[in-house]
Amino acid sequence: MSAVEKVGVRRARVSLAVASIVTLFGLGAAPVEAAPRPVFSVLVPIVTPDSSSDVITADELTTLVSRGGSWSQLTNSAISHGATIAIDSRIVASIEALGPQAPTIVTAWLNSVKRSRPLYLPWGNADPFVIADSGPSFRVSTIQLSEISGVAAADIIGWPTGRAGDTQSLGIVEKLGFGRIIADDSVFPDLANSFSSEASAAIAEAVAPGSETDPVTTATLLRNSSNSRLNVVLPREPGSIDAQRAVAFLNALDRGSESLIRFMPAVVSSDTIATFHDIPSSTIGSLMVQHRLDRMVSEMALDPRAITTPRLRQLCVVAGLVATSRFPGVVRDYIRTAKTYEDFVSFSLGGDFTVLANSAELPLTIENASTTDITVIATVNSLSGIVSIPTPSQTIMIPSGSSAQVAVPMISVANGKTSLRATLTTESGLEISKPVFIEVAVQAQWEGVTLVAFIAIVSSIMGIGIARTIRDRRRRS
């Protein structure tokens, strides 16, 4: 597509956005003076950009909330005009994790946001219908989201994308704690407090970086509409919103002390009607299969959260991108970088083992590369009758970041070479790694031969000494 064609497409989108507002609210159908006073509830999302780290650094936070920073501009404008802020709980957790090391300007910014009574989004703005798409034992509830963020479970509000879910998902997400959601009227057409998808799409075009749509014109069209109340949201994707254009929009929209009111989430129930579309079900299925594996891996940890918390945080960030074209690629990266059981705990084997006695102990080293103590069951079986293992299974705890040895008792039954099969499992019986094989050479008769040879040698030396002594005495006499 040429540059001229791109400009043409851009202008067509601008014209379509403006026309949709005019058509939607019937501007010109009646004199402006006859329209009732409009009231708006505007939601301003403050969401963290996608990144691989769990929390945001102090330097990143300082840049975003300093004078002129995008978050500073958005929150100041939202607070001054009475718009409602929806803040990613990842931001709250990042600042609280810094504790006393948090820059003063960052702490002051968060306090001002909290005083405005914001809505708290799940970590990474996760779509509740995505993280609920798993088996009953592995679904993510607001309780788990609270544990990884520190925000009370009752305060976490879900924001469905409208791309993932089905009729059964409504009842599931409600049971998981998402009784209140930020609802799109194109997905939840009959739900009270849903936001206008058409008006919000027009706003998104006006506040997009590099847009040719004038945000002031868009706000004026909305303000002059005949609606008595309109719920709208700014874009949830950080890269889709230009802070200065968003501020200009809010400034133009607010023309009175009562023109902006608080944004209220919608309340869902099992009989709520929803219209989902464009469901990337196979991609979401792959994502949640990996989540189930992560949860099973954590069974061996003394503190499962040491393993599950970082992965759950990454899962939420990925689930927040379901409505974007990047989603499939990010899911593949998430699965590709997943750690397996062997990444946390595995055998560290030396060379072959030789048995020179009727009984011996085989020392096996198990390494733990995780940040938590891990308990596993080591099982060793002989593949032949050359040796017998009286206690094949032993439970062992390996401290975090270290190794531990387990002594496997063996009884020699016959001489020869054999293999031992060693496996690691969780206490619930889940196999952790592929079996490893230890080669053992049994030469148990060497113990008796060595003893006889030693006695014979000592006896010979003593006999020679006695004979020489007797011979010397006879010569002297």
URTALIN-V470934 format. One record per run of one state. SS is the DSSP state (@ for helix, = for strand, . for the rest). FROM is the first residue (numbers start at 1). TO is the last residue. If there is no record, write none. Layout:
ss & from & to
SS & FROM & TO
SS & FROM & TO
This chain:
ss & from & to
. & 1 & 2
@ & 3 & 25
. & 26 & 31
@ & 32 & 34
. & 35 & 38
= & 39 & 46
. & 47 & 57
@ & 58 & 65
. & 66 & 69
@ & 70 & 81
. & 82 & 83
= & 84 & 88
@ & 89 & 101
. & 102 & 103
@ & 104 & 115
. & 116 & 118
= & 119 & 121
. & 122 & 122
@ & 123 & 125
. & 126 & 127
@ & 128 & 131
. & 132 & 141
@ & 142 & 149
. & 150 & 152
@ & 153 & 155
= & 156 & 158
. & 159 & 166
@ & 167 & 175
. & 176 & 179
= & 180 & 181
. & 182 & 183
= & 184 & 184
. & 185 & 194
= & 195 & 195
. & 196 & 196
@ & 197 & 207
. & 208 & 214
@ & 215 & 223
. & 224 & 228
= & 229 & 233
. & 234 & 237
@ & 238 & 240
. & 241 & 242
@ & 243 & 253
. & 254 & 259
= & 260 & 261
. & 262 & 265
= & 266 & 267
. & 268 & 280
@ & 281 & 300
= & 301 & 301
. & 302 & 304
@ & 305 & 319
. & 320 & 326
@ & 327 & 336
. & 337 & 340
@ & 341 & 344
= & 345 & 348
. & 349 & 352
= & 353 & 355
. & 356 & 358
= & 359 & 368
. & 369 & 373
= & 374 & 382
. & 383 & 386
= & 387 & 388
. & 389 & 392
= & 393 & 398
. & 399 & 402
= & 403 & 412
. & 413 & 415
= & 416 & 425
. & 426 & 430
= & 431 & 431
. & 432 & 435
= & 436 & 442
. & 443 & 445
@ & 446 & 476
. & 477 & 477
